[in-house]
Amino acid sequence: MELIDLIEQKEAIELKIQEARNDVTKVANLIKKMMATYGVTVEMLDLPVKKAVKKVAPKWKDPVSGKTWTGRGIKPKWYDAATAISL
């Protein structure tokens, strides 16, 4: 396949992507208009609500790099190295 053919295919695909995005925008606008017409609010839709993520203060700090760790998630390598007990 020639480069020019690939470029033409890419342009055609990008055009289809843009058309699909325009369709989504049209649908969203139609939904907004219908909600306003019928007095429907977002709260009435009973959509799942994303829970807020609480920020946690760091508990440990690497004295060499200054990186911190809250104690949540995978332990960083610097923490393992700093807390390793040599026998």
MOKA-V918466 format. One record per backbone hydrogen bond with DSSP energy under -0.5 kcal/mol. CO is the residue of the C=O (numbers start at 1). NH is the residue of the N-H. E is the energy in kcal/mol with one decimal. If there is no record, write none. Layout:
BEGIN
co=CO nh=NH e=E
co=CO nh=NH e=E
END
This chain:
BEGIN
co=2 nh=6 e=-1.8
co=3 nh=7 e=-2.5
co=4 nh=8 e=-2.2
co=5 nh=9 e=-2.2
co=6 nh=10 e=-2.5
co=7 nh=11 e=-2.4
co=8 nh=12 e=-2.2
co=9 nh=13 e=-2.5
co=10 nh=14 e=-2.7
co=11 nh=15 e=-2.0
co=12 nh=16 e=-1.9
co=13 nh=17 e=-2.4
co=14 nh=18 e=-2.2
co=15 nh=19 e=-2.2
co=16 nh=20 e=-2.2
co=17 nh=21 e=-2.3
co=18 nh=22 e=-2.2
co=19 nh=23 e=-2.0
co=20 nh=24 e=-2.1
co=21 nh=25 e=-2.2
co=22 nh=26 e=-2.3
co=23 nh=27 e=-2.4
co=24 nh=28 e=-2.6
co=25 nh=29 e=-2.4
co=26 nh=30 e=-2.2
co=27 nh=31 e=-2.6
co=28 nh=32 e=-2.4
co=29 nh=33 e=-2.3
co=30 nh=34 e=-2.5
co=31 nh=35 e=-2.7
co=32 nh=36 e=-2.2
co=33 nh=37 e=-2.3
co=34 nh=38 e=-2.4
co=35 nh=39 e=-0.9
co=35 nh=40 e=-2.3
co=41 nh=45 e=-0.6
co=42 nh=45 e=-1.2
co=42 nh=47 e=-0.5
co=43 nh=46 e=-1.0
co=52 nh=54 e=-0.5
co=60 nh=69 e=-2.3
co=61 nh=63 e=-0.6
co=62 nh=66 e=-2.2
co=67 nh=62 e=-3.3
co=69 nh=59 e=-2.1
co=69 nh=60 e=-2.3
co=76 nh=80 e=-1.8
co=77 nh=81 e=-2.6
co=78 nh=82 e=-2.1
co=79 nh=83 e=-2.0
co=80 nh=84 e=-0.7
co=81 nh=84 e=-0.5
co=84 nh=86 e=-0.6
END
